Amino acid sequence: MSSVIDVDRVIEELTAETGLDDFGDPTYRDGLDVLVAALADEARLSDVGHAVAVGQITSMLKTRLLVEQWWSDQPELDEERIEAPIFIVGLSRSGTTALSHLLARDPRNRSLLGWEASLPVPPPRRSTYGTDARFEAARGDEFGLLHRLNPAIASMHHDPPDLPVECLVPMAQHFVALSLPLMYPIPTYARWVRTVDHGPVYRWHERVLRLLQSGGVRGRWQLKSPHHCIALEALAARYPDARFIVTHRDPATCVASTASLAREFARTFAHPGDIAQFGELWTELLVAMADGIVQFRRDHGDDRFVDVPYSGLTTDPLATMRRVYEELGESLDGAAEAAVRAHLEVAVQHRFGHHEYQVDDFVVDRASLDERFAPYRDRFAEELAIA
């Protein structure tokens, strides 16, 4: 099958357009080449999906050029440090987004918003953070093309422009991100991501964060992605003073919910095959996430971790926030608690619609699935009993 995109030609065009030619660490090509091959060989993209993929790849390459140029022009960036960040991790669809939205309401925390993660150059300024033209554009097109193509996806996952996105946005700029096989049915790429060295992608991740905070919008970074679970060693090596919050939910529900979301994306951008392929792939990936959490804590202990059952986020999120802060050795102060309360009045579960799916559609053999998750289920039996 012919390639979805001629990467070398795009690179030449971007170089001519911008006058720049430094894309940074050349290992970005490893993931890009695997991605492009998988899109061509496996994805069965629709015309819309083809156009979106080409636009996405081109945009991420251009961002790399702009980030590298900004670093070259601003030598003081070498003095920037990301200190004691908090990473929310856990299985996909286990409540990581809901918790990150709550933490974002604490004015002491620094979140990663979608518009700045996608367009980090120039870094936002504190004085104009709320009126930045990129922010205004994001608010003006909150649901965007994806919502117009498939409104059902907003009922499954939606990141408002004033609330954080996953670390997968900058990670995808290095072409190592599980958001890509969530969007497109590309299992070969997904399995490659599981095995690749994540050191370079976290160097890029930190590079983007250091650039973003250099404009004066600072605070303790609170970041999140289930992807981190498969690469905790590399993440901790890059951020040695990081602390972690792990969300917990029944793995079968997490598998089915994730597979359902992936299938809906596939319907939007491609011509998907049998429904079973989504359950099989995302079972494999979520088992890897679960095993990553168990192994890392077996090797390094629990001191840097806070565990949060999913039910706490749905039944009493304010109490859950107080407990999280207490276990972090902090307190939810008056301003933060007031902001969380205001958020909860608006952020009602299912406000964008109800995500309908059947676990049995994606989990064919529950007993076999439970066996594959046995190390995780045994290690976190208490959290899962109330999740």
Secondary structure, 3 states (H helix, E strand, C coil): CCCCCCHHHHHHHHHHHHCCCCCCCCCHHHHHHHHHHHHHHCCCECHHHHHHHHHHHHHHHHHHHHHHHHHHHCHHHHHCCCCCCEEEEECCCCCHHHHHHHHHCCCCEECCEHHHHHCCCCCCEHHHHHHCHHHHHHHHCCCHHHHHHCCCHHHHCCCCCCCECCCHHHHHCCCCCCHHHHHCCCHHHHHHHHHCCCHHHHHHHHHHHHHHHCCECCCEEEEECHHHHHHHHHHHHHCCCCEEEEEECCHHHHHHHHHHHHHHHHHHHECCCCCHHHHHHHHHHHHHHHHHHHHHHHHHCCCCEEEEEHHHHHHCHHHHHHHHHHHCCCCCCHHHHHHHHHHHHHCCCCCCCCCCCCHHHHCCCHHHHHHHCHHHHHHCHHHHHCC
